[in-house]
Each structure stands twice: as C-alpha cells, then as structure tokens.
C-alpha cells in the first residue's frame, strides 16, 4: 500500500500523509475523487480502494462506481483545489 500512497501523492502533488489519511478513512469518496482527478480508470480505482485496511463492501463499491461514472475530471479537479485550499488554511 505504501507504494500506492506515494504514487498517488506524486501524481496529485499532495503530501503523502494526506493521501495516506484517505487510505485509512472510513469513507472512500475522497480517495475516489483523488483517483478521478488524475483520470484513472474505474478498474484501477477499484483496485486502489480494495487495498485499504477496510475495503469497501460490495454495496459501497457499487455506489462509489456510480458516483465515479458521473463525476467529471474537471469537477474532481475542482474538488481537489478546494481540498488543497482547505489544507493550506489549516496549516497556518
């Protein structure tokens, strides 16, 4: 899982600890948005979600897949900009 965290951090320009926190978060929505923001295919995203300590249930994975399908890369990038801004404010 460590290599995946580092790879996502590099591809998204996020700090590794922020990506790691999403790998351990209860919800998987933010991690899916991270993946969509770098245009990963759903199959790759589902594999990444499955690496989490508590992988999503079949129902959660299906719901996330539905959301992932309608989420545009542009909207995922917009969400990431908001996430970056929020982290920047919290670090002050």
PEHU-V105000 format. One record per helix or strand of 3 or more residues. SS is the DSSP state (2 for helix, 1 for strand). FROM is the first residue (numbers start at 1). TO is the last residue. If there is no record, write none. Layout:
SS:FROM:TO  SS:FROM:TO
//
This chain:
2:2:12  2:16:23  2:29:37  2:42:50  2:58:70  2:73:91
//
